[in-house]
């Protein structure tokens, strides 16, 4: 059986060269889908009650994705058909902001819901539990800052903007425990869980899980299927209908670790002020690409529609072209403004079409599996009057590593009502390029290496490698490179000022 499945996949990749192969592929596809359906039924039989009902809905979504996966033939875009979007389909933020704000900002805010993607763990930074619970500034976590921002809006404008968290099975329990601390804030907080899909054995194309349990090694059989799942899981949770009934019209969706993703009143006003027939159903915030962003998705026009092009969809021969900063000048920040009514319509019409991301993984036992995922921004082509807005770089401030964490903890930024803003004392609009070595990867180790966060207002570039510690009140300016060789240790003394210096393993300080 395995050989036939490999033949099927091989035939798909070659595009079914003749009728016999096409018939064989179709037979195999039906057989695989039937086998998958049977296996999912067995998994469902190991659960009961409310868990079983949730899993049924999840599996319906998974089977649709699996069906599409089996039909994919080659890259999802034909390179010659890619066109630059028309000028009016990606508008500069300044043009949107120049229209000003209405006298009654509260009317617009009362139509808004803030949604944060909260499915990720802090494992890449050496932390256990949800990433949103990592302290990033003055003991405040990502979640603390988000709540402070919305509470400030609600107090200032006497509004009722709720916060919705899309959790995964990895983050749900810990997040719900911590939410008790916000019961006295002026922010209503809702939760819903993204789907739970079975990992697929790469050889057999069948689930690796044998039951629905999430304890012990059984948990390895399951995964949350990417943030593109937001549409189905939001709809299935019943929360979408509830918010529409409360008069909400738009959601502002962003990654919870993007500290630049605050509610922008100008973009919101632009959305709600459009006449009904021309209402924009989807806005993607994009920003200018730098050398650090060459792999980020970009907006193109394809078949007359605005579409998100990700590097995974690009034919190998055109990857360098895709990475070009001159041809593709912008990238997706994953800050999105989406019409709730449109999400409901597209879900009910089964018209939400997103490219499948096939994510290969190797389990602890060495088993090779694949995960079928989707990205939330890929749905832009399904919405009417979709728009890109080229926003300032300050709206994209993700914290993926301790190098990013150093920036947001430093005096480059000031904190006000949960929002970080670049210090007016910084003479350049861009942030320094910071690269901390493997000794700094985990948050706990990173914190132990700084007695206090250095002054970085005049820093352009920092590279640190090896066993390095920083004393109090260190000042870094220009380009600073500190490299401790294996077995050496470098302690930067308290009060040091390093400007355009290379500090090497034997503590020689050289002009850069």
WOQUIRA-V132100 format. One line per field, one symbol per residue. ss: DSSP state (A for helix, B for strand, O for the rest). phi: phi as a letter, one per 30 degrees, with the letter a starting at -180 (. if undefined). Layout:
ss->???
phi->???
//
This chain:
ss->OAAAAAAAAAAAAAOOOOAAAAAAAAAAAAAAAAAAAAAAAAAAOOOOOAAAAAAAAAAAAAAAAAAAAAAOOOOOOOAAAOBOOOAAABBBAAAAAOOOOOOOAAAAAOOBBBBBBBOOBOAAAOOOOBAAAOBBBOOBBAAAAAAAAAAAAAAAAOOOOBBBBBBOOOOAAAAAAAAAAAOOOOOOBBBBBOOOBBOBBOOOOOBOOOOOOOOAAAAAABBOOOAAAAAAAAAAAOAAAAAAAOOOOBBBBBBOOBOOOOOOAAAAAAAAOOOAAAOOOBBBBBBBOOAAAOOOOBBBBBOOBBBBBOAAAOOAAAAAAAAOOOOOOBBBBBBBBBBAAAAAAAAAOOOOOOOOBBBBBBOOOOOBBBBBBOOAAAAAAAOOOOBBBBOOAAAOOBOOOAAAAAAAAOOOBBBBOOBBBBOOOOOOOOOOBBBBOAAAOOAAAAAAOBOOOOBBBBBBBBBBBOBBBBOOOOBBBBBBBBBOOOOOBBBBOOOOBBBBBBBOOOOOBBBO
phi->.eeddddddddedcihdbddddddddddedddddddeddddddeddbaieeddddededdddddddededcdbiedbcedddbddeeddbcdeedddddicddcdeedddccbcccdbccccddciccidddcddcahiddededdddddddddddchcbddccccdcddcddddddddddcdcdcbdccbbcddccddcddddhbdddcaddcchdddddbaddidddedddddddideddddddjdcbcccaddccdddcdcdddededdcddedcedcaccdcbddcddcdcddbcbcbhibdbdccddcdeedcdddddddddcdbbddicbcbddddedddddchcdcbddcccdbcdedjddbbccbbcedddeddcdhdbcbdcdeddbbdccbddddeddddddbccbhiccbddddddcdcddccbcdddcddeddeddcbdadddbecdcabbbbjdbbcddhdccbicbbbbcdejcbccddeidbcbhbcccecidccdd
//
